[in-house]
Amino acid sequence: MSNEDITLTAGDAEATVSPAAGGRVTGLRVSGTELLRQGDKFGCFPMVPWCGRTREGRFLNGGTPHALPLNAPPHAIHGTARDGVWSTARKSADEAVITYDLVDPWPYSGRVTQAVTLTEDNLSLTMSVETYDVSFPAQIGWHPWFNRSLGGDGAQDVRIDFTAAWQEERGDDHLPTGRRVDPLPGPWDDCFGMPGGVDVTLTWPGRLELKVASREEWVVVYDEQEAAVCVEPQTGPPNGLNTAPRLVTPIEPLEAATTWTWRRL
């Protein structure tokens, strides 16, 4: 099938999936209001086969060292799939399934499958990484850019609410130091631990409440940009290929999911 943009609809909700633009969700509109920041680098992109920064682009698979391109010097950031062209496996009015085959500079072959499902009040994203050959460590995550303001007269900025068990202490190199600390007030570009699953609420006062949920226990919250805020569920912390690797094997893929549920205020 083609890799043209796919528009999903359910009630007054509409989402656009762009396989050719790194498999990202480029738009999510509720009652005609766009929730995601627009632009080639924004929307919501998949972070795979790793999330956030990998220290100096280096990781080990067992005893085998690998070096990734430093696309955020001195580190490698956010995986390779967001820069690739995905293929459409199937689509319907409210669901799209797209795939991406891992290629160089990632050193292992494998397939990523992402399903995007829309209902009247939520968007569900699921992703898996499979290998038919050599086992390798990997991570899965999503990097949505939510508009800080939904616009209109008197519009107030979004409020971010969550309760985390801990915050990963962030070093000068923007990577976790390995120490866990009590959650600190924002602004954030930080990773938090939620052992009961990711649960973060975004509230645009008087407009909309949106809850980001996932069974995963890691989330990065980024709100240092004027135009948008990010709530990023993921299967491990930044630099997790080294500190908390999840192994993809021929008999066990890596799988993750997140759901965004909204209600009008």
Secondary structure, DSSP 4 states (H G I P E B T S, - for coil): -----EEEEETTEEEEEEGGGTTEEEEEEETTEE-BPPSTT-SEEEEBS--SEEGGGEEEETTEEEE---SBTTBEESBSGGGSPPEEEEE-SSEEEEEEE--TTSSS--EEEEEEEE-SSEEEEEEEEE-SSS-EEE--EEEE-EES---STTPPPPEEEE--SEEEEE-TTSSEEEEEEPPPPSS-EEEEE-TT-EEEEEEETTTEEEEEEESSSEEEEE--SSSEEEEEEESS-TTHHHHS-EEEBTTB-EEEEEEEEEEE-
